[in-house]
Amino acid sequence: MRCKLNMILCSLLIIMIILTGCSSSDDLMKGINSNNEKGISQPMDSKLNQAVLDFTWKVFKESIDNEGNMMISPPSVYFALAMTANGADGETKEEMLKALSAENITLDDLNKGLYEWMNAINRDEIVKLSITNSIWYRDDFKANKDFLHINADYYSAAIRKLDFRQKSAVDTINKWVKDATNDKIDKIVEEIDDDVVMFLINAIYFNGDWKYQFLPHNTREGDFNSPDKIVKTEYMSRRGNMDYLQFNSVTGVILPYLDEQFAFIGLLPEEGDTPRDLINNLSTFDLINLMKNKEEKEIELLLPKFESSYEDSLKNELSNLGMNVPFIPGNADFSKMNESNTKDLFISEVKHKTYIKVDEKGTEAAAVTSVVMPQSMPLEIPQLTFDRPFVYGIVDVTTGIPLFIGIMEDPTIK
């Protein structure tokens, strides 16, 4: 399920397919624009904060059965599904909210909360983080204007009507994806089937320099113990005071980026355990406590440079979270997406792609998880060497929500 892409980002594609024929329509809109204006960002509501954390952990645990290097962006999935939920009703809506761990949150509060969080963390200064959304629908499909306005207002979604029969439609959508990911992911759509009427897409791009950079002349080659063989890789090296993590048999490190709003977290399993063992034995509560109980400690850190890409369909993972009806033609109720309120839409695919690059300067558009493991060390200074599979992520320090989270098994594989 993996393929090579480019650059940090996580994109989610949801394809809505119509079961009955769409009647032709006149020009529904030349463009739907948001009525909201960005104001002062508010702290994230505690119920929504917990919901996103719970979803993050659940969808990550459902994804770790995929072998090899993997990384997902749960917030990207969350934003795309939340946009889609605004067109759902009945059991379809209930299952989507439950999968999002938001069954106790009204859809209106969910929209408002995600709007505020998106505006709070979007930035283009010291560290770049952009969360962008778009909706593309077929030119003869009569989309519900209220549905479109809600997504424009709360998700700043770019909304476009296209003739899906034209070959250029694929190129137009993929150009948006490429621009939204700073040329790192070049496409999310291969072709458009005749029955597809809508795409809902989220893209997240991150680029941040370390607050304390690794010096290139300290980078050296070493062995990395991947699951099936020992490989040679380049290790970045730095020694000094760092936020050290220790919980039961798990060790780790937190490395802040320049603005300190975001940080790289690395977790190293106990010797003999795998990253998947670590994830299965941890909970979101454990992870939050682990970060809260960090200890500033002088250590020598060796972290491999790596670049990795990942692709997956998330239908099985979301079904395992209880989201089944939205995928079933005839049962799914997305009647709030069209003017006639007919129940002829369903989700045929949820496609996810990510990319990450970690080097001496920082991290570009991706999720990074470092797992810290104690090894041979000097008497005065502990040494953490990421020389075997580990978990990594990029975390929003304020909310504790991982924007990206993954497993690194072999840093030599892109």
Secondary structure as the mmCIF struct_conf table of DSSP 4:
data_model
#
loop_
_struct_conf.conf_type_id
_struct_conf.id
_struct_conf.beg_label_comp_id
_struct_conf.beg_label_asym_id
_struct_conf.beg_label_seq_id
_struct_conf.end_label_comp_id
_struct_conf.end_label_asym_id
_struct_conf.end_label_seq_id
BEND BEND1 MET A 7 ILE A 8
STRN STRN1 LEU A 9 ILE A 18
BEND BEND2 LEU A 19 THR A 20
HELX_LH_PP_P HELX_LH_PP_P1 GLY A 21 SER A 24
BEND BEND3 LYS A 30 LYS A 30
HELX_LH_PP_P HELX_LH_PP_P2 PRO A 43 ASP A 45
HELX_RH_AL_P HELX_RH_AL_P1 SER A 46 SER A 63
TURN_TY1_P TURN_TY1_P1 ILE A 64 ASP A 65
BEND BEND4 ASN A 66 ASN A 66
BEND BEND5 GLY A 68 ASN A 69
STRN STRN2 MET A 70 ILE A 72
HELX_RH_AL_P HELX_RH_AL_P2 PRO A 74 ALA A 85
TURN_TY1_P TURN_TY1_P2 ASN A 86 GLY A 87
HELX_RH_AL_P HELX_RH_AL_P3 GLY A 90 ALA A 99
TURN_TY1_P TURN_TY1_P3 LEU A 100 SER A 101
TURN_TY1_P TURN_TY1_P4 GLU A 103 ASN A 104
BEND BEND6 ILE A 105 ILE A 105
HELX_RH_AL_P HELX_RH_AL_P4 LEU A 107 ILE A 121
STRN STRN3 ARG A 123 ASP A 124
BEND BEND7 GLU A 125 VAL A 127
STRN STRN4 LYS A 128 ARG A 138
TURN_TY1_P TURN_TY1_P5 ASP A 139 ASP A 140
STRN STRN5 ALA A 143 ALA A 143
HELX_RH_AL_P HELX_RH_AL_P5 LYS A 145 TYR A 155
STRN STRN6 ALA A 158 LEU A 162
TURN_TY1_P TURN_TY1_P6 PHE A 164 ARG A 165
BEND BEND8 GLN A 166 GLN A 166
TURN_TY1_P TURN_TY1_P7 LYS A 167 LYS A 167
HELX_RH_AL_P HELX_RH_AL_P6 SER A 168 ALA A 180
TURN_TY1_P TURN_TY1_P8 THR A 181 ASP A 183
BEND BEND9 LYS A 184 ILE A 185
BEND BEND10 ILE A 188 ILE A 188
BEND BEND11 GLU A 190 GLU A 190
TURN_TY1_P TURN_TY1_P9 ASP A 194 ASP A 195
STRN STRN7 VAL A 196 ASP A 209
STRN STRN8 TRP A 210 TRP A 210
BEND BEND12 LYS A 211 TYR A 212
HELX_LH_PP_P HELX_LH_PP_P3 GLN A 213 LEU A 215
HELX_RH_3T_P HELX_RH_3T_P1 PRO A 216 ASN A 218
STRN STRN9 ARG A 220 ASN A 225
BEND BEND13 PRO A 227 LYS A 229
STRN STRN10 ILE A 230 PHE A 247
TURN_TY1_P TURN_TY1_P10 ASN A 248 SER A 249
STRN STRN11 VAL A 250 PRO A 256
STRN STRN12 TYR A 257 TYR A 257
TURN_TY1_P TURN_TY1_P11 LEU A 258 ASP A 259
BEND BEND14 GLU A 260 GLN A 261
STRN STRN13 PHE A 262 LEU A 268
HELX_LH_PP_P HELX_LH_PP_P4 PRO A 269 GLU A 270
TURN_TY1_P TURN_TY1_P12 GLU A 271 GLY A 272
HELX_RH_AL_P HELX_RH_AL_P7 PRO A 275 ASN A 281
HELX_RH_AL_P HELX_RH_AL_P8 THR A 284 LYS A 292
TURN_TY1_P TURN_TY1_P13 ASN A 293 ASN A 293
STRN STRN14 GLU A 295 PRO A 304
STRN STRN15 PHE A 306 SER A 313
HELX_RH_AL_P HELX_RH_AL_P9 LYS A 315 ASN A 320
TURN_TY1_P TURN_TY1_P14 LEU A 321 GLY A 322
HELX_RH_3T_P HELX_RH_3T_P2 VAL A 325 PHE A 327
BEND BEND15 ILE A 328 ILE A 328
TURN_TY1_P TURN_TY1_P15 PRO A 329 ASN A 331
HELX_RH_3T_P HELX_RH_3T_P3 SER A 335 MET A 337
STRN STRN16 ASN A 338 ASN A 338
TURN_TY1_P TURN_TY1_P16 GLU A 339 SER A 340
BEND BEND16 LYS A 343 LYS A 343
STRN STRN17 LEU A 345 VAL A 358
BEND BEND17 GLU A 360 LYS A 361
STRN STRN18 GLY A 362 GLU A 364
BEND BEND18 ALA A 365 ALA A 366
STRN STRN19 THR A 369 VAL A 372
STRN STRN20 PRO A 374 PRO A 374
BEND BEND19 SER A 376 SER A 376
BEND BEND20 LEU A 379 ILE A 381
STRN STRN21 GLN A 383 THR A 385
BEND BEND21 ARG A 388 ARG A 388
STRN STRN22 PHE A 390 ASP A 396
TURN_TY1_P TURN_TY1_P17 VAL A 397 GLY A 400
STRN STRN23 ILE A 401 MET A 408
BEND BEND22 GLU A 409 GLU A 409
TURN_TY1_P TURN_TY1_P18 PRO A 411 THR A 412
#
